[in-house]
Amino acid sequence: MPVKLDFDLIHEIVSHGAKAGQDETVDPSTSDILVKAGIAMVTTYIEQLSLLNLVRDPFPIVGADGGMWIGYRLTDYGLALSHSAQKLRKAVADLTGDAKHEVSQSVRELHAECQRAHIKGMGSNLDP
């Protein structure tokens, strides 16, 4: 099962990028939240956000803290989403595990019901 990304960290990456503007390279090390998350984690998130066309131009930079970071810029789409947490949440729903529509919500509810009933995956025995 893929790891679900944390929306709050995604929101910080996009918000931090919006503060810098579209034409300025964002230094993640200037955000206390991103520094706390760490270089590897932030790099993973930036990669995923670039696949969704929210960030662009990711490349290695020496951060304000002296460490190596991945700098980035927001796309027009990323900048537009920075103004609405609700729209951003919907745009990244696949990354965070949020349901996008009724069908995916139904699947989530079925999965939760199976867990409550202690039904395990294929090939497993059912709990008594």
C-alpha positions in Angstrom: 0.0 0.0 0.0 1.5 3.4 -0.9 2.4 5.8 1.8 -0.1 8.6 2.2 1.4 12.1 2.3 0.5 14.6 5.0 -1.7 17.4 3.8 -0.3 19.9 6.3 3.2 19.4 4.8 1.9 19.8 1.3 0.1 22.9 2.4 3.3 24.3 3.8 5.3 23.6 0.7 2.7 25.4 -1.5 2.2 28.3 1.0 5.9 28.8 1.4 6.2 28.8 -2.4 3.4 31.4 -2.7 5.3 33.8 -0.3 8.3 33.6 -2.6 6.4 34.2 -5.8 6.5 32.3 -9.1 9.9 33.5 -10.4 11.9 33.1 -7.2 13.4 29.8 -6.2 12.0 28.7 -2.9 14.5 27.6 -0.2 12.7 25.1 2.0 15.2 25.6 4.7 13.7 29.0 5.4 10.5 27.3 6.7 10.7 26.0 10.3 8.0 23.4 9.4 9.9 22.1 6.4 13.2 22.0 8.3 11.5 19.9 11.0 10.2 17.5 8.3 13.7 17.1 6.9 15.4 17.2 3.6 14.5 13.7 2.5 10.8 14.1 3.3 10.5 17.5 1.7 12.3 16.2 -1.4 9.8 13.4 -1.7 6.9 15.8 -1.4 8.3 18.2 -3.9 8.8 15.3 -6.4 5.1 14.2 -5.9 3.9 17.8 -6.3 5.9 18.3 -9.5 4.1 15.2 -10.9 0.8 17.0 -10.2 2.1 20.2 -11.9 2.0 22.2 -8.7 5.7 22.9 -8.5 8.3 23.3 -11.2 12.1 23.6 -11.7 13.1 21.4 -8.7 16.9 21.5 -8.4 19.6 21.2 -5.7 20.4 24.4 -3.8 22.5 25.2 -0.7 19.9 26.3 1.8 20.1 29.2 4.2 21.0 26.7 6.9 23.9 25.5 4.8 22.5 22.1 4.0 21.6 20.8 0.5 17.9 21.1 -0.3 15.7 20.9 -3.4 14.6 24.4 -4.4 11.5 24.8 -6.4 9.1 27.3 -7.9 5.3 27.1 -8.0 3.5 26.7 -11.3 0.5 28.9 -12.2 -1.7 26.1 -11.0 0.2 25.7 -7.7 0.0 29.5 -7.1 -3.8 29.4 -7.8 -4.3 26.6 -5.3 -2.2 28.3 -2.7 -5.2 30.7 -2.1 -7.6 27.9 -1.1 -6.9 25.0 1.2 -10.0 23.3 0.1 -9.0 23.4 -3.6 -5.5 22.3 -2.7 -6.8 19.4 -0.6 -9.0 18.2 -3.6 -6.1 18.6 -6.0 -3.8 16.4 -3.9 -6.5 13.9 -2.7 -4.8 10.9 -4.3 -1.6 11.7 -2.5 -3.2 12.2 0.9 -5.8 9.4 0.7 -8.7 11.8 0.7 -11.8 10.7 -1.2 -12.3 12.7 -4.4 -15.8 11.6 -5.2 -18.7 9.4 -4.2 -17.2 6.1 -5.6 -13.9 6.4 -3.8 -15.7 7.4 -0.6 -17.8 4.3 -0.9 -14.7 2.1 -1.3 -13.2 3.7 1.8 -16.3 3.1 3.8 -16.4 -0.6 2.6 -12.7 -1.0 3.6 -13.4 0.6 7.0 -16.3 -1.8 7.5 -14.2 -4.8 6.6 -11.6 -3.7 9.2 -14.3 -3.3 11.9 -15.5 -6.8 11.1 -11.9 -8.1 11.3 -12.0 -9.3 7.7 -8.4 -9.7 6.4 -7.1 -9.6 2.9 -7.2 -12.4 0.4 -5.5 -15.6 1.5 -6.0 -14.8 5.1 -8.2 -16.6 7.6 -11.2 -14.8 9.0 -10.9 -14.0 12.7 -13.5 -15.9 14.8 
